Amino acid sequence: MFLAASPYFQHRFASSVHLLSAYSPTLLSVSTVTNLISVLILTHLQSKAHYPHRIILSLVLNIVSFTLLALSTVTFRGISEGVYFGFLMSMVFLATLGAGLCQNGVFAYVSGFGVGEYTQAIMMGQAVAGVLPCIAQIISVLSVPVQNNNPLKGQEAGTLPHESGKSAFIYFLTATVIFVAALFSIFVLLRRHPEAGTAATIKSPLLDASSTQENDPVARKVVSLWTLYRKLHWLANAVFLTFAVTMSFPVFTQQITSIRPADTAPRILQPACFIPLAFLLWNAGDLSGRLLTLLPSLALVRRPRTLFILSLARMVWVPLYFLCNIHNHGAVIPSDLFYLVIVQFLFGLSNGFLGSSCMMGAGEWVEAEEREAAGGFMGLMLVGGLTVGSLMSFLIA
């Protein structure tokens, strides 16, 4: 959500070279470190965990943070870059704390049903959540008319205070509305399944339908992280590497612009739209990769070593970014199509396919009573990969 609003943040920090270069890796680090710590703590609190409550609290925190962000685009616009930087990082912390609660709660909640397709649906929903903000940001920018007396040329065209402020307000307000809708949806779901993820018991999906014990619950088992790692080490390492490598793309994406000069390019190729467009192509690839897991012929949930090897092979994509138009210094391969399709879309495709395959496969390698813990553990490894990758992004920035 925050990354797709990069053109707006770039405007807010335009007069501070230090903050302009540091805000992106700092944002990623605050986000992923907070997420890691929260998920790590929540993973240890298994025995009496009330996962629906965690999901609800996460949505409330996100509603608060994005409402404040929306208000900040129309009020307090005269505050200094340093004060706004502190405010932004506070909102990132608040939203990420909610993300940590949601990450742990949702994966544990759906894993308790013992149905891999439910986990796949969650991964698919995350991908859709990556696509929609980019579309919302592009629409919000294009919906604000360009002022004819635009004094800025070149790189800053399309990111005027009037335009970026209004489009950012629409963007953050849209996010708030989506979180409110999600909160309503979880209440509807809990009315249909009031006991799921709430008691210290789960029902085993392995019991035969004709068994007299089919309604007997399986006690929620507290499982150590080491035990889970021994059973899931290939998948855990694969998901860790996949998302660690993935975190290189946000920093590059905010630095790469179209090869067309901004003052003569179509509006969609100006920085205010081109950066969200690049995020959109990556997230569209991510969504497509997750959809590929629906094909039985491509299923790798039973081949964890192959998933680990493929997660290592993804590193070859990172050098491709250096062939693109970084900081408007020219591209080795002067083609926006190469950047948007070959680099962004396919990199996202590999992330979606490998990440979903790893998360879906976790339930195949543990006992029924360990599935909730395994779902939370895999979420922890995913966030761990994001954290390491975000810290390494400082080297890129």
Contacts in CASP RR format, 6 or more apart in sequence:
PFRMAT RR
TARGET T0000
AUTHOR 0000-0000-0000
METHOD contacts of the structure
MODEL  1
MFLAASPYFQHRFASSVHLLSAYSPTLLSVSTVTNLISVLILTHLQSKAH
YPHRIILSLVLNIVSFTLLALSTVTFRGISEGVYFGFLMSMVFLATLGAG
LCQNGVFAYVSGFGVGEYTQAIMMGQAVAGVLPCIAQIISVLSVPVQNNN
PLKGQEAGTLPHESGKSAFIYFLTATVIFVAALFSIFVLLRRHPEAGTAA
TIKSPLLDASSTQENDPVARKVVSLWTLYRKLHWLANAVFLTFAVTMSFP
VFTQQITSIRPADTAPRILQPACFIPLAFLLWNAGDLSGRLLTLLPSLAL
VRRPRTLFILSLARMVWVPLYFLCNIHNHGAVIPSDLFYLVIVQFLFGLS
NGFLGSSCMMGAGEWVEAEEREAAGGFMGLMLVGGLTVGSLMSFLIA
1 66 0 8 1.000
1 95 0 8 1.000
1 133 0 8 1.000
1 175 0 8 1.000
2 9 0 8 1.000
2 27 0 8 1.000
2 31 0 8 1.000
2 92 0 8 1.000
2 95 0 8 1.000
3 24 0 8 1.000
3 27 0 8 1.000
3 250 0 8 1.000
3 253 0 8 1.000
3 254 0 8 1.000
3 279 0 8 1.000
4 130 0 8 1.000
4 133 0 8 1.000
4 134 0 8 1.000
4 136 0 8 1.000
4 137 0 8 1.000
4 171 0 8 1.000
4 276 0 8 1.000
4 279 0 8 1.000
5 137 0 8 1.000
5 168 0 8 1.000
5 171 0 8 1.000
5 172 0 8 1.000
6 24 0 8 1.000
6 253 0 8 1.000
6 254 0 8 1.000
6 275 0 8 1.000
6 276 0 8 1.000
7 141 0 8 1.000
7 158 0 8 1.000
7 159 0 8 1.000
7 164 0 8 1.000
7 271 0 8 1.000
7 272 0 8 1.000
7 275 0 8 1.000
7 276 0 8 1.000
8 73 0 8 1.000
8 159 0 8 1.000
8 164 0 8 1.000
8 165 0 8 1.000
8 167 0 8 1.000
8 168 0 8 1.000
8 171 0 8 1.000
9 23 0 8 1.000
9 88 0 8 1.000
10 20 0 8 1.000
10 159 0 8 1.000
10 254 0 8 1.000
10 271 0 8 1.000
11 159 0 8 1.000
11 160 0 8 1.000
11 161 0 8 1.000
11 164 0 8 1.000
11 165 0 8 1.000
12 81 0 8 1.000
12 84 0 8 1.000
13 19 0 8 1.000
13 20 0 8 1.000
13 23 0 8 1.000
13 81 0 8 1.000
13 84 0 8 1.000
13 85 0 8 1.000
14 20 0 8 1.000
14 156 0 8 1.000
15 81 0 8 1.000
16 81 0 8 1.000
16 82 0 8 1.000
19 81 0 8 1.000
19 82 0 8 1.000
19 85 0 8 1.000
21 397 0 8 1.000
22 397 0 8 1.000
23 85 0 8 1.000
23 88 0 8 1.000
24 250 0 8 1.000
24 251 0 8 1.000
24 254 0 8 1.000
24 393 0 8 1.000
24 397 0 8 1.000
25 251 0 8 1.000
25 390 0 8 1.000
25 393 0 8 1.000
25 394 0 8 1.000
25 396 0 8 1.000
25 397 0 8 1.000
26 89 0 8 1.000
27 88 0 8 1.000
27 89 0 8 1.000
27 92 0 8 1.000
28 247 0 8 1.000
28 250 0 8 1.000
28 251 0 8 1.000
28 389 0 8 1.000
28 390 0 8 1.000
28 393 0 8 1.000
29 387 0 8 1.000
29 390 0 8 1.000
29 391 0 8 1.000
29 393 0 8 1.000
29 394 0 8 1.000
30 89 0 8 1.000
30 92 0 8 1.000
30 93 0 8 1.000
30 96 0 8 1.000
31 92 0 8 1.000
31 95 0 8 1.000
31 96 0 8 1.000
31 99 0 8 1.000
31 390 0 8 1.000
32 96 0 8 1.000
32 247 0 8 1.000
32 383 0 8 1.000
32 384 0 8 1.000
32 385 0 8 1.000
32 386 0 8 1.000
32 387 0 8 1.000
32 389 0 8 1.000
32 390 0 8 1.000
32 391 0 8 1.000
33 387 0 8 1.000
33 390 0 8 1.000
33 391 0 8 1.000
34 92 0 8 1.000
34 93 0 8 1.000
34 96 0 8 1.000
34 97 0 8 1.000
34 100 0 8 1.000
35 96 0 8 1.000
35 99 0 8 1.000
35 100 0 8 1.000
35 103 0 8 1.000
35 383 0 8 1.000
35 386 0 8 1.000
35 387 0 8 1.000
36 380 0 8 1.000
36 383 0 8 1.000
36 384 0 8 1.000
36 386 0 8 1.000
36 387 0 8 1.000
38 96 0 8 1.000
38 97 0 8 1.000
38 98 0 8 1.000
38 100 0 8 1.000
38 101 0 8 1.000
38 104 0 8 1.000
39 100 0 8 1.000
39 103 0 8 1.000
39 104 0 8 1.000
39 376 0 8 1.000
39 379 0 8 1.000
39 380 0 8 1.000
39 383 0 8 1.000
40 380 0 8 1.000
42 49 0 8 1.000
42 54 0 8 1.000
42 100 0 8 1.000
42 101 0 8 1.000
42 104 0 8 1.000
42 105 0 8 1.000
42 376 0 8 1.000
43 104 0 8 1.000
43 225 0 8 1.000
43 373 0 8 1.000
43 376 0 8 1.000
43 377 0 8 1.000
43 380 0 8 1.000
46 220 0 8 1.000
46 222 0 8 1.000
46 223 0 8 1.000
46 372 0 8 1.000
46 373 0 8 1.000
47 200 0 8 1.000
47 220 0 8 1.000
47 222 0 8 1.000
48 200 0 8 1.000
49 105 0 8 1.000
49 108 0 8 1.000
49 197 0 8 1.000
50 197 0 8 1.000
50 198 0 8 1.000
51 104 0 8 1.000
51 105 0 8 1.000
51 106 0 8 1.000
51 108 0 8 1.000
51 109 0 8 1.000
51 197 0 8 1.000
51 198 0 8 1.000
51 372 0 8 1.000
52 109 0 8 1.000
52 186 0 8 1.000
52 190 0 8 1.000
52 196 0 8 1.000
52 197 0 8 1.000
52 198 0 8 1.000
54 101 0 8 1.000
54 102 0 8 1.000
54 104 0 8 1.000
54 105 0 8 1.000
55 101 0 8 1.000
55 102 0 8 1.000
55 105 0 8 1.000
55 106 0 8 1.000
55 109 0 8 1.000
55 186 0 8 1.000
56 183 0 8 1.000
56 186 0 8 1.000
56 187 0 8 1.000
57 98 0 8 1.000
57 101 0 8 1.000
58 97 0 8 1.000
58 98 0 8 1.000
58 99 0 8 1.000
58 100 0 8 1.000
58 101 0 8 1.000
58 102 0 8 1.000
58 105 0 8 1.000
59 98 0 8 1.000
59 102 0 8 1.000
59 179 0 8 1.000
59 182 0 8 1.000
59 183 0 8 1.000
59 186 0 8 1.000
60 183 0 8 1.000
61 94 0 8 1.000
61 95 0 8 1.000
61 97 0 8 1.000
61 98 0 8 1.000
61 101 0 8 1.000
62 95 0 8 1.000
62 98 0 8 1.000
62 99 0 8 1.000
62 175 0 8 1.000
62 179 0 8 1.000
63 176 0 8 1.000
63 179 0 8 1.000
63 180 0 8 1.000
63 183 0 8 1.000
64 94 0 8 1.000
65 91 0 8 1.000
65 94 0 8 1.000
65 95 0 8 1.000
66 91 0 8 1.000
66 95 0 8 1.000
66 172 0 8 1.000
66 173 0 8 1.000
66 175 0 8 1.000
66 176 0 8 1.000
66 179 0 8 1.000
67 172 0 8 1.000
67 176 0 8 1.000
68 91 0 8 1.000
69 91 0 8 1.000
69 172 0 8 1.000
70 168 0 8 1.000
70 169 0 8 1.000
70 172 0 8 1.000
70 173 0 8 1.000
70 176 0 8 1.000
72 84 0 8 1.000
72 87 0 8 1.000
73 165 0 8 1.000
73 166 0 8 1.000
73 168 0 8 1.000
73 169 0 8 1.000
73 172 0 8 1.000
74 165 0 8 1.000
74 169 0 8 1.000
76 84 0 8 1.000
77 161 0 8 1.000
79 87 0 8 1.000
100 383 0 8 1.000
103 379 0 8 1.000
103 382 0 8 1.000
103 383 0 8 1.000
104 376 0 8 1.000
104 379 0 8 1.000
104 380 0 8 1.000
105 376 0 8 1.000
106 122 0 8 1.000
107 119 0 8 1.000
107 122 0 8 1.000
107 359 0 8 1.000
107 375 0 8 1.000
107 376 0 8 1.000
107 378 0 8 1.000
107 379 0 8 1.000
108 197 0 8 1.000
108 372 0 8 1.000
108 373 0 8 1.000
108 375 0 8 1.000
108 376 0 8 1.000
109 196 0 8 1.000
109 197 0 8 1.000
109 372 0 8 1.000
110 118 0 8 1.000
110 119 0 8 1.000
110 121 0 8 1.000
110 122 0 8 1.000
111 118 0 8 1.000
111 119 0 8 1.000
111 362 0 8 1.000
111 363 0 8 1.000
111 371 0 8 1.000
111 372 0 8 1.000
111 374 0 8 1.000
111 375 0 8 1.000
111 376 0 8 1.000
112 196 0 8 1.000
112 197 0 8 1.000
112 202 0 8 1.000
112 371 0 8 1.000
112 372 0 8 1.000
113 196 0 8 1.000
113 205 0 8 1.000
114 205 0 8 1.000
114 363 0 8 1.000
114 368 0 8 1.000
114 371 0 8 1.000
115 205 0 8 1.000
116 360 0 8 1.000
116 361 0 8 1.000
116 363 0 8 1.000
119 359 0 8 1.000
119 360 0 8 1.000
119 362 0 8 1.000
119 375 0 8 1.000
120 290 0 8 1.000
120 293 0 8 1.000
120 294 0 8 1.000
120 356 0 8 1.000
120 359 0 8 1.000
120 360 0 8 1.000
122 359 0 8 1.000
123 290 0 8 1.000
123 352 0 8 1.000
123 355 0 8 1.000
123 356 0 8 1.000
123 359 0 8 1.000
123 360 0 8 1.000
124 287 0 8 1.000
124 290 0 8 1.000
124 291 0 8 1.000
124 356 0 8 1.000
127 283 0 8 1.000
127 286 0 8 1.000
127 287 0 8 1.000
127 289 0 8 1.000
127 290 0 8 1.000
127 352 0 8 1.000
128 287 0 8 1.000
130 279 0 8 1.000
130 283 0 8 1.000
130 286 0 8 1.000
130 287 0 8 1.000
131 280 0 8 1.000
131 283 0 8 1.000
131 284 0 8 1.000
131 287 0 8 1.000
132 178 0 8 1.000
133 171 0 8 1.000
133 174 0 8 1.000
133 175 0 8 1.000
134 276 0 8 1.000
134 277 0 8 1.000
134 279 0 8 1.000
134 280 0 8 1.000
134 283 0 8 1.000
135 280 0 8 1.000
136 170 0 8 1.000
136 171 0 8 1.000
136 174 0 8 1.000
136 175 0 8 1.000
137 167 0 8 1.000
137 171 0 8 1.000
137 276 0 8 1.000
138 268 0 8 1.000
138 273 0 8 1.000
138 276 0 8 1.000
138 277 0 8 1.000
138 280 0 8 1.000
139 170 0 8 1.000
140 166 0 8 1.000
140 167 0 8 1.000
140 168 0 8 1.000
140 170 0 8 1.000
140 171 0 8 1.000
140 174 0 8 1.000
141 158 0 8 1.000
141 163 0 8 1.000
141 164 0 8 1.000
141 167 0 8 1.000
141 272 0 8 1.000
141 273 0 8 1.000
141 276 0 8 1.000
142 267 0 8 1.000
142 268 0 8 1.000
142 273 0 8 1.000
143 167 0 8 1.000
143 170 0 8 1.000
144 162 0 8 1.000
144 163 0 8 1.000
144 166 0 8 1.000
144 167 0 8 1.000
146 158 0 8 1.000
146 163 0 8 1.000
146 267 0 8 1.000
147 160 0 8 1.000
147 162 0 8 1.000
147 163 0 8 1.000
150 157 0 8 1.000
150 158 0 8 1.000
150 160 0 8 1.000
152 158 0 8 1.000
152 159 0 8 1.000
152 160 0 8 1.000
153 262 0 8 1.000
153 263 0 8 1.000
154 261 0 8 1.000
154 262 0 8 1.000
154 263 0 8 1.000
155 257 0 8 1.000
155 262 0 8 1.000
155 271 0 8 1.000
155 328 0 8 1.000
156 262 0 8 1.000
156 271 0 8 1.000
157 262 0 8 1.000
157 263 0 8 1.000
157 270 0 8 1.000
157 271 0 8 1.000
158 164 0 8 1.000
158 262 0 8 1.000
158 267 0 8 1.000
158 270 0 8 1.000
158 271 0 8 1.000
158 272 0 8 1.000
158 273 0 8 1.000
159 271 0 8 1.000
159 272 0 8 1.000
163 272 0 8 1.000
164 272 0 8 1.000
167 272 0 8 1.000
190 196 0 8 1.000
197 372 0 8 1.000
199 217 0 8 1.000
199 220 0 8 1.000
200 219 0 8 1.000
200 220 0 8 1.000
201 217 0 8 1.000
201 218 0 8 1.000
201 219 0 8 1.000
201 220 0 8 1.000
202 217 0 8 1.000
202 218 0 8 1.000
202 220 0 8 1.000
202 368 0 8 1.000
202 369 0 8 1.000
202 371 0 8 1.000
202 372 0 8 1.000
203 215 0 8 1.000
203 216 0 8 1.000
203 217 0 8 1.000
203 218 0 8 1.000
204 217 0 8 1.000
204 218 0 8 1.000
204 368 0 8 1.000
204 369 0 8 1.000
205 368 0 8 1.000
206 368 0 8 1.000
207 213 0 8 1.000
207 214 0 8 1.000
207 216 0 8 1.000
208 214 0 8 1.000
218 368 0 8 1.000
218 369 0 8 1.000
219 369 0 8 1.000
220 369 0 8 1.000
220 372 0 8 1.000
221 367 0 8 1.000
221 369 0 8 1.000
221 370 0 8 1.000
221 373 0 8 1.000
222 373 0 8 1.000
223 370 0 8 1.000
223 373 0 8 1.000
223 374 0 8 1.000
223 377 0 8 1.000
225 377 0 8 1.000
225 380 0 8 1.000
228 236 0 8 1.000
228 366 0 8 1.000
228 370 0 8 1.000
228 373 0 8 1.000
228 374 0 8 1.000
228 377 0 8 1.000
229 236 0 8 1.000
229 377 0 8 1.000
231 365 0 8 1.000
231 366 0 8 1.000
231 370 0 8 1.000
231 374 0 8 1.000
232 304 0 8 1.000
232 362 0 8 1.000
232 365 0 8 1.000
232 366 0 8 1.000
232 374 0 8 1.000
232 377 0 8 1.000
232 378 0 8 1.000
234 304 0 8 1.000
234 305 0 8 1.000
234 307 0 8 1.000
234 308 0 8 1.000
235 304 0 8 1.000
235 307 0 8 1.000
235 308 0 8 1.000
235 358 0 8 1.000
235 361 0 8 1.000
235 362 0 8 1.000
235 365 0 8 1.000
235 378 0 8 1.000
236 358 0 8 1.000
236 377 0 8 1.000
236 378 0 8 1.000
236 381 0 8 1.000
237 308 0 8 1.000
237 311 0 8 1.000
237 381 0 8 1.000
238 304 0 8 1.000
238 307 0 8 1.000
238 308 0 8 1.000
238 310 0 8 1.000
238 311 0 8 1.000
238 354 0 8 1.000
238 355 0 8 1.000
238 358 0 8 1.000
239 311 0 8 1.000
239 354 0 8 1.000
239 355 0 8 1.000
239 358 0 8 1.000
239 359 0 8 1.000
239 378 0 8 1.000
239 379 0 8 1.000
239 381 0 8 1.000
239 382 0 8 1.000
239 385 0 8 1.000
240 381 0 8 1.000
240 382 0 8 1.000
240 384 0 8 1.000
240 385 0 8 1.000
240 388 0 8 1.000
241 308 0 8 1.000
241 311 0 8 1.000
241 312 0 8 1.000
241 314 0 8 1.000
241 385 0 8 1.000
242 311 0 8 1.000
242 314 0 8 1.000
242 351 0 8 1.000
242 354 0 8 1.000
242 355 0 8 1.000
242 358 0 8 1.000
243 351 0 8 1.000
243 355 0 8 1.000
243 382 0 8 1.000
243 384 0 8 1.000
243 385 0 8 1.000
243 386 0 8 1.000
243 389 0 8 1.000
244 384 0 8 1.000
244 385 0 8 1.000
244 386 0 8 1.000
244 388 0 8 1.000
244 389 0 8 1.000
244 392 0 8 1.000
245 311 0 8 1.000
245 314 0 8 1.000
245 315 0 8 1.000
245 317 0 8 1.000
245 318 0 8 1.000
245 389 0 8 1.000
246 314 0 8 1.000
246 347 0 8 1.000
246 348 0 8 1.000
246 351 0 8 1.000
246 386 0 8 1.000
246 389 0 8 1.000
247 385 0 8 1.000
247 386 0 8 1.000
247 388 0 8 1.000
247 389 0 8 1.000
247 390 0 8 1.000
247 392 0 8 1.000
247 393 0 8 1.000
248 318 0 8 1.000
248 321 0 8 1.000
248 389 0 8 1.000
248 392 0 8 1.000
248 393 0 8 1.000
248 396 0 8 1.000
249 282 0 8 1.000
249 321 0 8 1.000
249 344 0 8 1.000
249 347 0 8 1.000
249 348 0 8 1.000
250 393 0 8 1.000
251 393 0 8 1.000
251 396 0 8 1.000
251 397 0 8 1.000
252 321 0 8 1.000
252 324 0 8 1.000
252 326 0 8 1.000
252 396 0 8 1.000
253 275 0 8 1.000
253 278 0 8 1.000
253 279 0 8 1.000
253 282 0 8 1.000
253 344 0 8 1.000
254 275 0 8 1.000
255 326 0 8 1.000
255 327 0 8 1.000
256 278 0 8 1.000
256 321 0 8 1.000
256 324 0 8 1.000
256 325 0 8 1.000
256 326 0 8 1.000
256 339 0 8 1.000
257 271 0 8 1.000
257 274 0 8 1.000
257 275 0 8 1.000
257 325 0 8 1.000
257 328 0 8 1.000
258 265 0 8 1.000
258 269 0 8 1.000
258 270 0 8 1.000
258 271 0 8 1.000
258 274 0 8 1.000
258 325 0 8 1.000
258 336 0 8 1.000
259 325 0 8 1.000
259 330 0 8 1.000
259 331 0 8 1.000
259 334 0 8 1.000
259 335 0 8 1.000
259 336 0 8 1.000
260 266 0 8 1.000
260 269 0 8 1.000
260 336 0 8 1.000
262 269 0 8 1.000
262 270 0 8 1.000
262 271 0 8 1.000
267 273 0 8 1.000
268 274 0 8 1.000
268 277 0 8 1.000
269 336 0 8 1.000
277 340 0 8 1.000
278 339 0 8 1.000
278 340 0 8 1.000
278 344 0 8 1.000
281 340 0 8 1.000
281 341 0 8 1.000
281 344 0 8 1.000
281 345 0 8 1.000
282 344 0 8 1.000
282 345 0 8 1.000
282 347 0 8 1.000
282 348 0 8 1.000
283 348 0 8 1.000
284 345 0 8 1.000
285 344 0 8 1.000
285 345 0 8 1.000
285 346 0 8 1.000
285 348 0 8 1.000
285 349 0 8 1.000
285 352 0 8 1.000
286 348 0 8 1.000
286 349 0 8 1.000
286 351 0 8 1.000
286 352 0 8 1.000
287 352 0 8 1.000
288 345 0 8 1.000
288 349 0 8 1.000
288 352 0 8 1.000
289 348 0 8 1.000
289 349 0 8 1.000
289 350 0 8 1.000
289 351 0 8 1.000
289 352 0 8 1.000
289 353 0 8 1.000
289 356 0 8 1.000
290 352 0 8 1.000
290 353 0 8 1.000
290 355 0 8 1.000
290 356 0 8 1.000
292 298 0 8 1.000
292 349 0 8 1.000
292 353 0 8 1.000
293 299 0 8 1.000
293 353 0 8 1.000
293 356 0 8 1.000
293 357 0 8 1.000
293 360 0 8 1.000
298 353 0 8 1.000
299 357 0 8 1.000
300 306 0 8 1.000
300 307 0 8 1.000
300 310 0 8 1.000
300 357 0 8 1.000
301 357 0 8 1.000
301 360 0 8 1.000
301 361 0 8 1.000
301 364 0 8 1.000
302 361 0 8 1.000
302 364 0 8 1.000
304 358 0 8 1.000
304 361 0 8 1.000
304 365 0 8 1.000
307 354 0 8 1.000
307 357 0 8 1.000
307 358 0 8 1.000
310 350 0 8 1.000
310 354 0 8 1.000
311 354 0 8 1.000
311 358 0 8 1.000
314 347 0 8 1.000
314 350 0 8 1.000
314 351 0 8 1.000
314 354 0 8 1.000
317 343 0 8 1.000
317 346 0 8 1.000
317 347 0 8 1.000
317 350 0 8 1.000
320 342 0 8 1.000
320 343 0 8 1.000
320 347 0 8 1.000
321 343 0 8 1.000
322 332 0 8 1.000
323 331 0 8 1.000
323 332 0 8 1.000
323 333 0 8 1.000
323 338 0 8 1.000
323 343 0 8 1.000
324 331 0 8 1.000
324 332 0 8 1.000
324 333 0 8 1.000
324 338 0 8 1.000
324 339 0 8 1.000
324 343 0 8 1.000
325 331 0 8 1.000
325 334 0 8 1.000
325 339 0 8 1.000
331 339 0 8 1.000
333 339 0 8 1.000
355 382 0 8 1.000
358 378 0 8 1.000
359 375 0 8 1.000
359 378 0 8 1.000
359 379 0 8 1.000
359 382 0 8 1.000
362 371 0 8 1.000
362 374 0 8 1.000
362 375 0 8 1.000
362 377 0 8 1.000
362 378 0 8 1.000
363 371 0 8 1.000
363 374 0 8 1.000
363 375 0 8 1.000
365 374 0 8 1.000
366 373 0 8 1.000
366 374 0 8 1.000
END
